């Protein structure tokens, strides 16, 4: 909803100011100029990007339009899913096979539908649990492998936003192109004996092309590219959180500490407190326990703490 409100504000202020200034919409409405500018932009996108980048661009634009943020419920499901997987792995990594081989059929994964709806995140989780189950790997080796994978993922996910940003930068140029063509048409009409008023209207229509190019650049495409970057950052934050959980677990830390390490990478505005995270986990282990009053379990005692006994 927010992107549409922003677009309405841009259009309302620009064209409203034009009307207040005494402008005439009949002069602004130039379908041929729109055809030249948008057609050239669309063709440039197709020319400069392979099919998988175009598919990812469409997907990210849909996410921008829906603007479904990874909020607190998403973080809760992600952290609890990782906790349950680590608890399952404690009984032997082979115990994970039934879950990671077919996550959409696993009763464990079905408890976390928001994660199942994110295919990239889901594949990252199950693939790396498979990696851990295939053989011995230490924390340093795992961290190196995951960092390289995340760099590759980030590069691929960032390409659509960069491509759209390039098209945004090209929009004023396409606008000038349309304006030049309009001026050429106006000048050629002089030889045909067109009157001064008719030529003036043709020049004004040509200049609309420059206006449209600048408007699409700074009022639409550039903000959309920026929002796509934010969508990618949200996706990468979830992947980074999973990476830290896995590396901390392989380093020998208990599940609660591994999950807390991942919690620390959550964005500040939606980061759950440690007490809230502990309450989620305690409620998971004991559904009858109130979530608002989390208690420390002896098995989750922090290193260095002494038993009450």
BADRENZA-897820 format. One record per residue (C-alpha): residue number from 0; residue in three letters; x, y, z; chain. Coordinates in pm, 1 decimal, m for minus. Layout:
BEGIN
{NUM, ALA, {X, Y, Z}, A} ...
This chain:
BEGIN
{0, UNK, {0.0, 0.0, 0.0}, A} {1, UNK, {282.4, 241.4, 88.5}, A} {2, UNK, {439.2, 236.5, m263.9}, A} {3, UNK, {104.4, 322.5, m423.0}, A} {4, UNK, {56.0, 609.9, m178.8}, A} {5, UNK, {400.8, 740.1, m268.7}, A} {6, UNK, {323.9, 721.2, m641.5}, A} {7, UNK, {m6.5, 905.4, m588.7}, A} {8, UNK, {173.0, 1179.4, m393.9}, A} {9, UNK, {433.1, 1223.0, m669.3}, A} {10, UNK, {170.8, 1234.1, m944.9}, A} {11, UNK, {m65.6, 1454.9, m744.4}, A} {12, UNK, {199.1, 1710.5, m652.9}, A} {13, UNK, {361.3, 1726.4, m997.8}, A} {14, UNK, {43.9, 1749.0, m1205.0}, A} {15, UNK, {m145.4, 1941.5, m937.8}, A} {16, UNK, {128.3, 2203.1, m938.2}, A} {17, UNK, {112.3, 2210.1, m1317.5}, A} {18, UNK, {m262.1, 2281.2, m1302.2}, A} {19, UNK, {m219.8, 2550.2, m1037.2}, A} {20, UNK, {45.2, 2707.0, m1257.0}, A} {21, UNK, {m217.2, 2734.8, m1528.8}, A} {22, UNK, {m112.7, 2435.1, m1735.1}, A} {23, UNK, {m331.8, 2241.7, m1975.8}, A} {24, UNK, {m348.3, 1860.0, m1951.2}, A} {25, UNK, {m415.6, 1834.3, m2323.6}, A} {26, UNK, {m56.9, 1946.9, m2385.1}, A} {27, UNK, {89.2, 1700.4, m2131.0}, A} {28, UNK, {m94.6, 1396.9, m2269.5}, A} {29, UNK, {136.5, 1275.7, m2545.4}, A} {30, UNK, {91.0, 899.4, m2605.0}, A} {31, UNK, {359.1, 890.6, m2875.6}, A} {32, UNK, {618.3, 1032.9, m2635.7}, A} {33, UNK, {519.8, 771.0, m2377.7}, A} {34, UNK, {549.1, 497.7, m2639.8}, A} {35, UNK, {900.7, 608.2, m2736.6}, A} {36, UNK, {1030.6, 646.8, m2380.2}, A} {37, UNK, {869.8, 344.4, m2213.2}, A} {38, UNK, {922.8, 126.3, m2518.3}, A} {39, UNK, {1291.8, 214.2, m2531.0}, A} {40, UNK, {1325.5, 150.6, m2156.7}, A} {41, UNK, {1148.9, m184.7, m2173.3}, A} {42, UNK, {1353.4, m290.0, m2473.1}, A} {43, UNK, {1675.8, m190.8, m2293.9}, A} {44, UNK, {1580.2, m405.3, m1994.2}, A} {45, UNK, {1519.1, m705.9, m2220.0}, A} {46, UNK, {1840.6, m641.3, m2410.2}, A} {47, UNK, {2062.6, m602.6, m2105.1}, A} {48, UNK, {1943.7, m886.2, m1879.2}, A} {49, UNK, {1918.2, m1265.6, m1906.4}, A} {50, UNK, {1586.8, m1437.1, m1840.6}, A} {51, UNK, {1658.5, m1539.0, m1479.9}, A} {52, UNK, {1739.4, m1176.4, m1388.1}, A} {53, UNK, {1413.8, m1061.6, m1547.8}, A} {54, UNK, {1220.8, m1328.0, m1354.0}, A} {55, UNK, {1382.6, m1218.0, m1028.0}, A} {56, UNK, {1307.2, m853.9, m1111.9}, A} {57, UNK, {937.2, m933.2, m1156.5}, A} {58, UNK, {937.5, m1128.1, m828.1}, A} {59, UNK, {1101.2, m844.0, m637.5}, A} {60, UNK, {863.5, m587.6, m786.1}, A} {61, UNK, {573.5, m802.3, m666.2}, A} {62, UNK, {723.7, m806.9, m317.8}, A} {63, UNK, {761.7, m429.5, m331.4}, A} {64, UNK, {396.2, m393.9, m431.9}, A} {65, UNK, {277.2, m634.8, m162.5}, A} {66, UNK, {537.6, m496.4, 80.2}, A} {67, UNK, {513.7, m801.9, 307.1}, A} {68, UNK, {789.4, m727.6, 552.6}, A} {69, UNK, {970.7, m992.0, 751.3}, A} {70, UNK, {816.8, m886.4, 1081.2}, A} {71, UNK, {822.6, m1029.7, 1430.4}, A} {72, UNK, {611.5, m1334.0, 1340.8}, A} {73, UNK, {847.8, m1421.4, 1056.9}, A} {74, UNK, {1147.5, m1393.0, 1290.1}, A} {75, UNK, {972.4, m1602.7, 1552.8}, A} {76, UNK, {904.0, m1880.7, 1303.4}, A} {77, UNK, {1258.7, m1869.1, 1164.7}, A} {78, UNK, {1427.1, m1884.4, 1505.6}, A} {79, UNK, {1198.5, m2157.7, 1638.2}, A} {80, UNK, {1241.0, m2362.7, 1320.7}, A} {81, UNK, {1618.4, m2343.9, 1356.3}, A} {82, UNK, {1588.8, m2437.0, 1724.5}, A} {83, UNK, {1377.4, m2742.7, 1647.0}, A} {84, UNK, {1615.9, m2850.6, 1372.0}, A} {85, UNK, {1912.9, m2817.7, 1607.1}, A} {86, UNK, {1728.9, m3013.9, 1874.4}, A} {87, UNK, {1652.1, m3283.6, 1618.6}, A} {88, UNK, {2015.2, m3287.9, 1505.1}, A} {89, UNK, {2122.1, m3349.6, 1866.4}, A} {90, UNK, {1988.5, m3703.5, 1830.5}, A} {91, UNK, {2206.4, m3751.8, 1521.6}, A} {92, UNK, {2213.3, m3566.0, 1195.2}, A} {93, UNK, {2055.0, m3864.0, 1022.4}, A} {94, UNK, {1738.6, m3787.4, 1218.1}, A} {95, UNK, {1705.3, m3475.2, 1001.8}, A} {96, UNK, {1673.9, m3669.2, 677.3}, A} {97, UNK, {1296.8, m3703.2, 702.7}, A} {98, UNK, {1265.8, m3325.3, 733.1}, A} {99, UNK, {1531.1, m3177.2, 504.3}, A} {100, UNK, {1471.8, m3418.6, 215.6}, A} {101, UNK, {1104.3, m3319.3, 180.5}, A} {102, UNK, {1045.2, m3001.2, 383.1}, A} {103, UNK, {702.1, m2932.7, 233.9}, A} {104, UNK, {585.6, m3271.8, 361.3}, A} {105, UNK, {758.8, m3248.6, 699.2}, A} {106, UNK, {528.6, m3185.7, 997.8}, A} {107, UNK, {813.2, m2985.4, 1155.4}, A} {108, UNK, {838.4, m2742.8, 863.4}, A} {109, UNK, {460.4, m2723.7, 824.6}, A} {110, UNK, {443.2, m2554.4, 1164.4}, A} {111, UNK, {629.1, m2260.3, 1008.7}, A} {112, UNK, {438.0, m2162.5, 690.9}, A} {113, UNK, {608.8, m1823.8, 650.9}, A} {114, UNK, {942.0, m2000.1, 604.0}, A} {115, UNK, {792.9, m2246.0, 355.6}, A} {116, UNK, {675.8, m1945.2, 152.8}, A} {117, UNK, {1037.0, m1825.9, 110.5}, A} {118, UNK, {1199.0, m2074.7, m132.5}, A} {119, UNK, {1548.6, m1920.7, m125.2}, A} {120, UNK, {1561.6, m1923.1, 254.0}, A} {121, UNK, {1412.9, m2271.7, 272.0}, A} {122, UNK, {1665.6, m2413.4, 24.6}, A} {123, UNK, {1951.2, m2245.7, 212.0}, A} {124, UNK, {1841.8, m2407.4, 539.1}, A} {125, UNK, {1785.4, m2760.1, 408.8}, A} {126, UNK, {2093.1, m2761.7, 183.9}, A} {127, UNK, {2324.8, m2667.8, 467.2}, A} {128, UNK, {2172.6, m2914.8, 710.2}, A} {129, UNK, {2234.6, m3175.6, 440.2}, A} {130, UNK, {2594.6, m3052.4, 421.6}, A} {131, UNK, {2633.9, m3096.8, 796.0}, A} {132, UNK, {2483.4, m3445.1, 776.7}, A} {133, UNK, {2714.1, m3558.5, 496.7}, A} {134, UNK, {3030.4, m3553.4, 702.6}, A} {135, UNK, {3249.9, m3387.7, 961.9}, A} {136, UNK, {3299.1, m3014.5, 906.3}, A} {137, UNK, {3436.5, m2767.7, 1157.6}, A} {138, UNK, {3302.5, m2419.7, 1227.6}, A} {139, UNK, {3578.8, m2239.6, 1036.1}, A} {140, UNK, {3528.0, m2448.6, 722.3}, A} {141, UNK, {3149.4, m2412.0, 739.6}, A} {142, UNK, {3173.0, m2035.5, 786.4}, A} {143, UNK, {3397.5, m2003.9, 481.3}, A} {144, UNK, {3160.9, m2210.5, 266.1}, A} {145, UNK, {2854.8, m2015.8, 379.3}, A} {146, UNK, {3018.4, m1676.4, 330.4}, A} {147, UNK, {3104.1, m1763.4, m28.9}, A} {148, UNK, {2750.1, m1887.6, m88.9}, A} {149, UNK, {2596.3, m1573.3, 60.8}, A} {150, UNK, {2820.8, m1352.0, m151.1}, A} {151, UNK, {2702.1, m1534.2, m463.2}, A} {152, UNK, {2336.2, m1508.8, m353.9}, A} {153, UNK, {2368.0, m1138.7, m275.3}, A} {154, UNK, {2530.4, m1070.0, m611.3}, A} {155, UNK, {2251.0, m1248.5, m795.4}, A} {156, UNK, {1968.2, m1091.2, m594.1}, A} {157, UNK, {2115.6, m740.6, m632.9}, A} {158, UNK, {2135.8, m758.4, m1012.1}, A} {159, UNK, {1766.2, m670.5, m1079.0}, A} {160, UNK, {1785.8, m355.1, m865.1}, A} {161, UNK, {2108.4, m249.4, m1035.7}, A} {162, UNK, {1954.2, m309.4, m1377.5}, A} {163, UNK, {1644.0, m107.8, m1292.1}, A} {164, UNK, {1867.7, 167.0, m1151.8}, A} {165, UNK, {2054.0, 179.5, m1483.1}, A} {166, UNK, {1725.5, 213.6, m1670.0}, A} {167, UNK, {1623.2, 490.1, m1429.3}, A} {168, UNK, {1944.6, 675.5, m1515.2}, A} {169, UNK, {1868.2, 627.7, m1886.0}, A} {170, UNK, {1512.7, 766.5, m1867.2}, A} {171, UNK, {1614.1, 1133.6, m1905.0}, A} {172, UNK, {1821.1, 1029.6, m2207.8}, A} {173, UNK, {1523.5, 849.9, m2360.7}, A} {174, UNK, {1317.2, 1162.5, m2285.7}, A} {175, UNK, {1567.6, 1377.5, m2473.4}, A} {176, UNK, {1556.0, 1126.7, m2759.1}, A} {177, UNK, {1177.4, 1161.9, m2779.8}, A} {178, UNK, {1206.5, 1541.6, m2757.1}, A} {179, UNK, {1460.8, 1553.6, m3040.6}, A} {180, UNK, {1234.9, 1344.9, m3260.1}, A} {181, UNK, {949.0, 1580.8, m3179.1}, A} {182, UNK, {1160.7, 1886.3, m3269.8}, A} {183, UNK, {1261.1, 1720.3, m3595.9}, A} {184, UNK, {893.9, 1665.5, m3676.9}, A} {185, UNK, {811.9, 2026.7, m3587.6}, A} {186, UNK, {1092.9, 2166.4, m3802.4}, A} {187, UNK, {994.7, 1949.5, m4097.6}, A} {188, UNK, {641.9, 2086.0, m4074.6}, A} {189, UNK, {780.3, 2435.7, m4140.2}, A} {190, UNK, {865.1, 2329.6, m4492.1}, A} {191, UNK, {505.8, 2214.3, m4532.3}, A} {192, UNK, {381.1, 2563.7, m4452.4}, A} {193, UNK, {256.5, 2503.3, m4096.6}, A} {194, UNK, {150.8, 2809.0, m3901.7}, A} {195, UNK, {334.0, 2955.1, m3602.2}, A} {196, UNK, {72.9, 2834.5, m3354.2}, A} {197, UNK, {80.7, 2478.7, m3486.5}, A} {198, UNK, {461.6, 2469.1, m3472.1}, A} {199, UNK, {456.3, 2604.3, m3116.2}, A} {200, UNK, {221.0, 2324.6, m3009.6}, A} {201, UNK, {445.2, 2065.0, m3173.3}, A} {202, UNK, {753.0, 2203.2, m2993.2}, A} {203, UNK, {564.5, 2201.6, m2663.4}, A} {204, UNK, {461.8, 1839.4, m2722.5}, A} {205, UNK, {823.9, 1750.8, m2798.7}, A} {206, UNK, {943.5, 1906.0, m2471.9}, A} {207, UNK, {698.2, 1683.0, m2283.7}, A} {208, UNK, {931.7, 1394.8, m2367.5}, A} {209, UNK, {1208.8, 1545.7, m2154.4}, A} {210, UNK, {960.7, 1600.8, m1871.9}, A} {211, UNK, {835.6, 1240.4, m1887.8}, A} {212, UNK, {1188.6, 1099.2, m1887.3}, A} {213, UNK, {1290.1, 1298.3, m1579.6}, A} {214, UNK, {963.9, 1213.9, m1400.5}, A} {215, UNK, {1001.1, 839.8, m1459.6}, A} {216, UNK, {1365.9, 851.9, m1352.9}, A} {217, UNK, {1337.1, 1033.3, m1019.1}, A} {218, UNK, {970.0, 977.8, m942.4}, A} {219, UNK, {926.4, 608.0, m1022.2}, A} {220, UNK, {1213.4, 386.9, m1138.3}, A} {221, UNK, {1483.4, 510.3, m899.7}, A} {222, UNK, {1258.2, 477.0, m588.3}, A} {223, UNK, {1148.7, 130.3, m706.5}, A} {224, UNK, {1512.4, 23.2, m746.6}, A} {225, UNK, {1584.1, 149.1, m393.5}, A} {226, UNK, {1289.6, m47.2, m250.9}, A} {227, UNK, {1409.7, m358.8, m433.3}, A} {228, UNK, {1747.6, m315.8, m261.0}, A} {229, UNK, {1567.6, m307.5, 74.2}, A} {230, UNK, {1379.0, m626.6, m13.9}, A} {231, UNK, {1712.4, m794.1, m92.1}, A} {232, UNK, {1861.5, m666.7, 234.5}, A} {233, UNK, {1572.5, m821.4, 428.4}, A} {234, UNK, {1622.3, m1155.2, 254.1}, A} {235, UNK, {1997.4, m1145.2, 312.9}, A} {236, UNK, {1948.4, m1062.5, 681.8}, A} {237, UNK, {1747.2, m1384.2, 725.3}, A} {238, UNK, {2014.7, m1586.2, 542.7}, A} {239, UNK, {2291.3, m1430.0, 752.0}, A} {240, UNK, {2098.1, m1516.9, 1066.8}, A} {241, UNK, {2075.3, m1881.1, 958.5}, A} {242, UNK, {2446.3, m1884.9, 876.9}, A} {243, UNK, {2542.3, m1761.0, 1222.1}, A} {244, UNK, {2314.1, m2015.8, 1390.0}, A} {245, UNK, {2470.7, m2302.3, 1195.5}, A} {246, UNK, {2829.4, m2189.5, 1252.6}, A} {247, UNK, {2769.0, m2134.8, 1624.5}, A} {248, UNK, {2608.2, m2478.8, 1653.5}, A} {249, UNK, {2896.9, m2651.3, 1474.9}, A} {250, UNK, {3135.4, m2468.2, 1709.7}, A} {251, UNK, {2982.0, m2669.1, 1992.1}, A} {252, UNK, {2749.2, m2416.0, 2153.9}, A} {253, UNK, {2410.8, m2528.0, 2293.2}, A} {254, UNK, {2100.6, m2464.2, 2080.2}, A} {255, UNK, {1982.7, m2165.0, 2284.1}, A} {256, UNK, {2314.1, m1983.4, 2241.0}, A} {257, UNK, {2321.2, m2069.0, 1869.8}, A} {258, UNK, {1970.4, m1928.7, 1821.2}, A} {259, UNK, {2058.4, m1618.9, 2022.7}, A} {260, UNK, {2360.4, m1560.1, 1798.0}, A} {261, UNK, {2124.1, m1555.5, 1500.3}, A} {262, UNK, {1880.1, m1328.8, 1683.8}, A} {263, UNK, {2149.2, m1061.6, 1714.8}, A} {264, UNK, {2154.2, m1012.9, 1336.9}, A} {265, UNK, {1781.8, m934.9, 1314.9}, A} {266, UNK, {1696.0, m576.7, 1220.0}, A} {267, UNK, {1666.6, m352.1, 1525.5}, A} {268, UNK, {1303.5, m254.2, 1468.0}, A} {269, UNK, {1187.7, m619.6, 1478.7}, A} {270, UNK, {1462.0, m784.2, 1689.3}, A} {271, UNK, {1309.2, m986.8, 1974.2}, A} {272, UNK, {1469.2, m955.6, 2314.7}, A} {273, UNK, {1654.9, m1250.2, 2462.1}, A} {274, UNK, {1381.0, m1288.6, 2723.3}, A} {275, UNK, {1114.4, m1301.6, 2450.6}, A} {276, UNK, {1316.7, m1555.5, 2253.1}, A} {277, UNK, {1355.5, m1767.0, 2564.7}, A} {278, UNK, {982.5, m1740.9, 2625.8}, A} {279, UNK, {912.0, m1866.9, 2272.9}, A} {280, UNK, {1143.7, m2162.7, 2323.2}, A} {281, UNK, {1007.6, m2245.0, 2667.6}, A} {282, UNK, {653.1, m2234.1, 2533.6}, A} {283, UNK, {760.8, m2461.9, 2248.7}, A} {284, UNK, {904.3, m2712.6, 2498.0}, A} {285, UNK, {615.0, m2668.9, 2739.4}, A} {286, UNK, {301.2, m2543.6, 2560.2}, A} {287, UNK, {123.1, m2492.1, 2892.1}, A} {288, UNK, {380.7, m2242.4, 3013.8}, A} {289, UNK, {286.5, m1871.4, 2983.6}, A} {290, UNK, {499.1, m1698.1, 2723.3}, A} {291, UNK, {497.2, m1368.9, 2912.4}, A} {292, UNK, {696.0, m1512.3, 3206.0}, A} {293, UNK, {986.2, m1703.3, 3049.8}, A} {294, UNK, {1196.4, m1908.0, 3285.7}, A} {295, UNK, {1550.0, m2035.2, 3244.3}, A} {296, UNK, {1581.3, m2407.1, 3191.2}, A} {297, UNK, {1872.5, m2584.2, 3350.4}, A} {298, UNK, {1967.8, m2738.1, 3015.6}, A} {299, UNK, {1990.7, m2389.1, 2865.6}, A} {300, UNK, {2207.8, m2240.8, 3142.5}, A} {301, UNK, {2449.8, m1981.4, 3012.9}, A} {302, UNK, {2821.3, m2065.5, 3029.5}, A} {303, UNK, {2970.9, m1956.3, 3360.0}, A} {304, UNK, {2642.0, m1961.8, 3550.2}, A} {305, UNK, {2632.6, m2180.5, 3859.7}, A} {306, UNK, {2350.9, m2408.7, 3953.3}, A} {307, UNK, {2117.0, m2285.9, 4226.8}, A} {308, UNK, {2205.0, m2602.7, 4412.6}, A} 
